[in-house]
């Protein structure tokens, strides 16, 4: 019997969770501060509509998926795990590291599964890319850069960095296996005092460097992660069709008589099995509920992502629309 899962938050992304959980046979209830919205989804999906205040004490609910504005995630997650529910919290799980740590600790103290919606970790193209890296196909990874650009969405509480970068940071951390020791951020605010364009520059303990560019005010969509290794380079481009989403470039660079020489080669496209990342993510969540296994995208990873976001966040003033930040991240011995 599948676990009985409720979705708290019936907005744009919450509605995707609702429909996907229904298809997986695990949707039990929906909940939203707008009762009419919840009732509409309940009628459409043939499930219960439960008011948020009543949700946490229900004994007939095993787990809650939270797709709320991020400022509400921590408090709701704490209430859920204290009520005996496993949780999947959408990114970002909080707006401060302290709140993220509070919710993750509450889950551990209450023996509950705590998973975070870093959905691209479940993309078949990224899983294939990670396997190539782990198998040494790219050699030693020396540089990673990601571009996540588009028009919108616009939020009043979190900027382009916090809205768009968690996915890429989760993938970068999965590849590097460690936190950066230095983070430098740049941002530009055009619409208000929140960054519409954001850059992160990161340095890792083994010398690996990484750069991330996120924009919510861009005329075209770009969803690209590039990994540069000593043997080959790989590009995961989620805008491309399935047969071209993962490309490997086997360029060569060497020195000849004191001069640099290089050759370029056409990309080879790696076969990737098609599959919806959200479906795979929720299947993983259900499996973790059933087996009590630690999720692939657990709370500790989410805290690491928030530490990077915090270090690279720009606070804009009325007199300046472009600012910089720099921070050296002290390693946390508890992680």
Rosetta blueprint (number, residue, H / E / L):
1 X L
2 X L
3 X L
4 X L
5 X E
6 X E
7 X E
8 X E
9 X L
10 X L
11 X L
12 X H
13 X H
14 X H
15 X H
16 X H
17 X H
18 X H
19 X H
20 X H
21 X H
22 X H
23 X H
24 X L
25 X L
26 X L
27 X E
28 X E
29 X E
30 X E
31 X E
32 X L
33 X L
34 X L
35 X H
36 X H
37 X H
38 X H
39 X H
40 X H
41 X H
42 X H
43 X H
44 X H
45 X H
46 X L
47 X L
48 X E
49 X E
50 X L
51 X L
52 X H
53 X H
54 X H
55 X H
56 X L
57 X L
58 X L
59 X L
60 X L
61 X L
62 X L
63 X E
64 X E
65 X E
66 X E
67 X L
68 X L
69 X L
70 X H
71 X H
72 X H
73 X H
74 X H
75 X H
76 X H
77 X H
78 X H
79 X H
80 X H
81 X H
82 X H
83 X L
84 X L
85 X L
86 X E
87 X E
88 X E
89 X E
90 X E
91 X L
92 X L
93 X L
94 X L
95 X L
96 X L
97 X H
98 X H
99 X H
100 X H
101 X H
102 X H
103 X H
104 X H
105 X H
106 X H
107 X H
108 X H
109 X H
110 X L
111 X L
112 X L
113 X L
114 X E
115 X E
116 X E
117 X E
118 X L
119 X H
120 X H
121 X H
122 X H
123 X L
124 X H
125 X H
126 X H
127 X H
128 X H
129 X H
130 X H
131 X H
132 X H
133 X H
134 X H
135 X L
136 X L
137 X L
138 X L
139 X L
140 X L
141 X E
142 X E
143 X E
144 X E
145 X E
146 X E
147 X E
148 X E
149 X E
150 X E
151 X E
152 X L
153 X L
154 X L
155 X L
156 X L
157 X L
158 X L
159 X L
160 X H
161 X H
162 X H
163 X H
164 X H
165 X H
166 X H
167 X H
168 X H
169 X H
170 X H
171 X H
172 X H
173 X H
174 X H
175 X H
176 X H
177 X L
178 X L
179 X L
180 X E
181 X E
182 X E
183 X E
184 X E
185 X E
186 X E
187 X E
188 X E
189 X L
190 X L
191 X L
192 X L
193 X L
194 X L
195 X L
196 X L
197 X E
198 X E
199 X E
200 X E
201 X E
202 X E
203 X E
204 X E
205 X L
206 X L
207 X L
208 X L
209 X E
210 X E
211 X E
212 X E
213 X E
214 X E
215 X E
216 X L
217 X E
218 X E
219 X E
220 X E
221 X E
222 X E
223 X E
224 X E
225 X E
226 X E
227 X E
228 X E
229 X E
230 X L
231 X L
232 X L
233 X E
234 X E
235 X E
236 X E
237 X E
238 X L
239 X L
240 X L
241 X L
242 X H
243 X H
244 X H
245 X L
246 X E
247 X E
248 X E
249 X E
250 X L
251 X L
252 X E
253 X E
254 X E
255 X E
256 X E
257 X L
258 X L
259 X E
260 X E
261 X E
262 X E
263 X E
264 X L
265 X L
266 X L
267 X L
268 X E
269 X E
270 X L
271 X L
272 X L
273 X L
274 X L
275 X L
276 X L
277 X H
278 X H
279 X H
280 X H
281 X H
282 X H
283 X H
284 X H
285 X H
286 X H
287 X H
288 X H
289 X H
290 X H
291 X H
292 X L
293 X L
294 X L
295 X L
296 X L
297 X L
298 X E
299 X H
300 X H
301 X H
302 X H
303 X H
304 X H
305 X H
306 X H
307 X H
308 X H
309 X H
310 X H
311 X H
312 X H
313 X L
314 X L
315 X L
316 X L
317 X E
318 X L
319 X L
320 X E
321 X L
322 X E
323 X E
324 X E
325 X E
326 X E
327 X E
328 X E
329 X L
330 X L
331 X L
332 X L
333 X L
334 X L
335 X L
